[in-house]
Amino acid sequence: MTVTEIQQDTSGSGVIAQRRVLVVEDEPTIAESIAARLGAEGFKVAVAHDGPGAVDGFHTWQPDLVVLDIMLPGFDGLEVCRRIQAQRPVPVLMLTARDDETDLLVGLGVGADDYMTKPFSMRELAARVNVLLRRVERAQQAARTPALGSLRFGELEIDHVQRRVRLASGDVHLTPTEFDLLACLAAQPRAVLTREQLLAEVWDWTDASGTRTVDSHVKALRRKIGATWIRTVHGVGYALEAPVS
């Protein structure tokens, strides 16, 4: 087996007890700490320590979410993310030792849903894992609720049922976070939503220290749908620039 499943006593937890998380981290101490915290939260956890092991482990263990370090032996986390997303879409929380915006945008561009810069709080990591999984549950619920329908703004169509976005050029592949961000802006076209509002609506956060996460995801989203669709209001937030009929 290419991953090591971590056995935890979760008898008193009861929190998402059946959810599986694959932790991909080459530093044993960090990997063990993450696994211990997530195990205490009620998750089933397995650990891989290199790129090839992560891809093989993803295929054999079928996790619900992946916590993925960028710097790995074999091949890096960006390549791991590309390969696992090609197998099956899954939420990915990426870990990076460098606070470099280019690295973060590349990570979001290959399918990561969120990122954390080392060193980080284990409590915050567990909170973000829970948020990402709740987003998956909301998406599944939306797929069973056809009444949500679609929104169209000129060439941009947002299909809530299938969670698909289309432009005149064709389908646009968005991560679950990017879709939720776009849908949140589209719910109030032309209205300016603050970063704090977006954090609360999309990420379920109330901590304003995460506003840079919003900025990074907006940049990644603009790369996919075009920069003109989202207007920046400096010092405040963002608005969807829906065309006037």
N, C-alpha and C positions, 0 to 999 in steps of 0.2 A: 504494500500500500504506500502511496506516495505522500500521504498526509498522516499526521499523528492525531488521533482523536483524544481530546483531553477529558478525562472522566471527572465529573464534578458532582457533589452532593447538592441536588436542586430540590430536595424534598420539601423544603419550606418556602420555596420561591413562588412557583406557580405563574411566573411572568413569561409569557410567550415560550412555554417550556419546550415546544416542539420545533422552534425555529433553529436553523443551523447557520452558523457563522464560520467561514474559513478565514483564518488569520494568516497572512503571508508576510513574514518578517524574518530577516536573517540574523538579527541579534537575539540570542536565546532569552536574555533577561527581559527584553521588551516584549517578546512574543509570549513568554510565560505570564507576565503581568497583565497583558491584554486578555489572554485566555482566562486567567483567574477572575478578572473583573466581570467579563461577559458570562462566565460560568455562574458566578454569584447572582447575576441578573436573571438566570433561568434559561440561558441559551445552551444548546449543544455546540461545542467548539472543537474545531480541528485546526492544526497548525502545519504550514509548509514553510520551508526555509529558502527556497530558490525558485527561479522562474519556471523551469520545466516541471518541478514538483507541484507548483501552484496550478498549472494548466491541467496536468494529469489528475491532481486531487480534485479540482473543480468538476472534471468529467465523472470521476468515480463516486465522489461524496455528495454531489448535487446540493450545494449550500443555498440558503435563501439570501445571503448577503456575504460580501467579501470585504475584509479590511486588508488593504494592500499597500505595502511599502513601495516606493519608487525604486530605490537602490537595492538591487538583488543580484546574487550570482546567477550565472547562466544567461539570462536575459532580463532586462529591467521590468519594472512594474507597468510601464506604459505598454510594452509588448504583451505582457500578461493580460492587461485590460482589453487590448484589441482582440486577443485570441478567445478569451472567455465570453466577451460580448458577442462574438461571431457564433459561438456555440448556443448561447441562450442569454437573453437580456436579464441582468441581475443588478441590484443596487451595489455600488462600489464606493467605499469610503477610502480615499487615498491618503497615505501618510508620506510626508516629505521632510527631509532634514534642512532643505533650503527654502527660504522665504522669497522665492523668485517668481514673479508674476508670469513670466514666459512658461516656466515649468508647470505652473498651476493651470494655465490656459490650455497647454498641450494635454494635460491629464484630463481636464474636463472635455476636451475635444475628442478623446478616444473612448469616452463612455463613462468616466467617473462621475458620480453624482454629488460628491462632496469631498472636501479635503481638510486635513489638519496638519499644522506645522509642528514638528518636534522642537522642544519638549511640549507635551500636552497633558491635560488632566484626564485621568482615567474616568472620572465621573462625567466629564464632558463627552468623551468618546462613547461611553455607554448611552448617554442621552441622544447623541447623534445617530447611533445605530437604531435605537428605538424609533426615532423620527423617520428615518428612511424606510423602516419596515411598515410604519403606520401609513406612509405615503403609498406603498404598494397595496395595502389593504383598501385605501381610498380609491385607488385606480381600479381594483377589482370590483368594488361596489359601484363605481361609475359605469363600468362596462355592463352591469346588470340593471342600469337605470336609463333606458332609452330616452326618457323625457328630457334629459339634459341637452340632447341634440348637438347642433353645430353652430358656430358663429362664423360669419364671413365679413371680412373687411377688404374690399377690393379684391386683389389677387390672393389674399391670405385667408385660408380657411382653417379653423380650429375645430376638430371633431372630438367632442368629449367622450362619446361612446367608445370609439376605437382608439382614443388618445393618439390621434394622428394629426399632423400639421401638413398642409399642402400650400404650395405656391404655384404660379403659372408654370414654373419649370419642373414641377413634380413634387413628390413627397419629400419632406424634410425630416431626417432622423434626429429626434431630440431624446435626451435622457429624461427619466421621470421628473427630475428636479427642474430641468429646463421647460418641460411641458407645463408643470404646475406654475412656474414663474410667469410664463406667457399667458396662461389661462387666468391667472390672478390679475395681470395688467389688462387683459381683454375684457374682464368683467366690468371694468369702469373705463372704457376707452376715453382717451384724452385727459382723464383725471390724473393728477400727480399723486403717486403713492410714495410715502417716505420709505427709506430703507428699513426703519423700524417696523412699519406696517408690513412690508414684504417679508421680513424675518418672522414676524408673528404668524402670517397667513401661510407662507410656503414652508418654512422650516420649523414652525411651532416653537420658536425661541422668543424670549423676552429680554435677552442680554444684548444690549446695543453694541457690545464689543465685536459682534459678528458681522457688522455692516460691510466689511471688506469682502466677505463671502458673497453678498448680494452683488457687489460691483464685478467680481470675477465671473459670476454666472451670467450677468447681463452682457459682458463682453463676449463670453462664449456663445450666448444666444444670438447676438448680433452677427457673429461670424457665419451663422447658419441661415438666418432668415434675411440678413441685410441690415446695415447700420441705421437706415432711415426709419425703420419701423418703431424704434424705441428712442424716445427723447430724454436726454438728461437735463434735469433741473438742478444746477449746481448748488450744493449745500442742502438739498432737500431730498430728491429721489428721482423716480422715473415715471414715464407715461407712455402708453401705447399710442402711436401716432396713426390712428385710423383715418383713412382718407375721407374727406368731406364729399357727400354725394352731390 
